[in-house]
Amino acid sequence: MEHVDIEDVEPRFFAGEDVDRRALTDALNATDLAINYYRLEPEQSLSGGMHAHMDQEEVFYVVDGTVTFQTPDGEHAVGPDEAIRFAPGEYQTSENQSDDDAVVLALGAPKGSTDVRVPMECRECGDADSLQFVMTSDGQHLECPECGNVVEMD
């Protein structure tokens, strides 16, 4: 058994964002499940934009507040004590569109997602499916899985 106080887990910030995100996976020694805690202020998002994990199922449980998820099918408001699930390959993004903070637990299985896609056509080969989001030690870029064309991100 593992136990952790969320306040004891240091927030993890990504470049250009100030979202209170706390990775609970390692703190709980989870081996098969990614677990993240988020406190979103108004207009903050759980992700950097529309994306899909091709190799991971995601569930978002809203503890407090309301988070609006955008999908190709429309918007879905998820309130306190509600959850939403995205199967592998389902595109989504989200935002706290309310005037109050929202608290969310994000669960992903399997734990490690390495195939994240954005809905963007490749300018080189015209593949209209999606580009793969790739993180390296030098930064991040988008790459076409069909032709290998690399699109640098600023």
Helices and strands as residue ranges (DSSP letters): G 6-8, E 20-23, E 34-40, E 52-53, E 57-64, E 67-71, E 74-78, E 82-86, E 93-95, E 102-109, E 116-118, E 131-136, E 139-143, E 150-152
